[in-house]
């Protein structure tokens, strides 16, 4: 089983943007070499992140 964090961001700034820029998310690409076992979403009122589990 391979776990990879796929995407995450803050409301402002995101993973790769300056704090003044709203939601410019920086994420890993999905890995097409492995089949996906499950996708999990971390959220409260907004989706805060996605984690993909590969076989």
C-alpha positions as CSV (number, residue, x, y, z in Angstrom):
1,X,0.0,0.0,0.0
2,X,1.4,3.4,-1.0
3,X,0.0,6.6,0.7
4,X,0.6,10.0,-1.0
5,X,-0.8,13.4,0.0
6,X,-2.2,14.7,-3.3
7,X,-3.4,18.2,-2.5
8,X,-3.7,20.7,0.4
9,X,-4.1,24.4,0.8
10,X,-5.0,27.2,3.1
11,X,-7.9,29.6,2.4
12,X,-5.3,32.2,1.4
13,X,-1.9,31.5,0.0
14,X,-2.3,27.8,-0.7
15,X,0.7,25.5,-0.8
16,X,2.7,27.5,-3.3
17,X,1.4,31.0,-3.4
18,X,2.3,34.2,-1.5
19,X,-0.1,35.1,1.4
20,X,-1.8,37.8,-0.7
21,X,-2.9,35.4,-3.4
22,X,-6.2,33.5,-2.7
23,X,-6.1,29.7,-3.1
24,X,-3.4,29.0,-5.6
25,X,-3.0,25.3,-4.8
26,X,0.1,23.3,-5.4
27,X,-0.4,19.6,-5.6
28,X,1.3,16.3,-6.5
29,X,0.2,14.6,-9.7
30,X,-1.7,11.4,-9.5
31,X,0.5,8.4,-10.2
32,X,-0.8,6.5,-13.2
33,X,1.5,3.5,-12.6
34,X,-0.6,2.2,-9.7
35,X,-4.3,1.6,-9.3
36,X,-6.1,3.6,-6.7
37,X,-7.5,1.8,-3.7
38,X,-9.3,4.8,-2.0
39,X,-9.4,8.6,-2.0
40,X,-9.9,10.5,1.3
41,X,-11.0,14.1,1.7
42,X,-10.1,16.0,4.8
43,X,-12.7,18.7,5.4
44,X,-14.7,20.8,7.9
45,X,-16.7,23.4,6.1
46,X,-14.3,23.4,3.1
47,X,-12.2,20.6,1.6
48,X,-8.8,21.1,3.2
49,X,-6.9,18.2,1.6
50,X,-7.1,15.0,-0.4
51,X,-5.1,11.8,0.2
52,X,-4.9,8.9,-2.3
53,X,-4.1,5.4,-1.3
54,X,-2.6,3.3,-4.1
55,X,-2.5,-0.5,-4.3
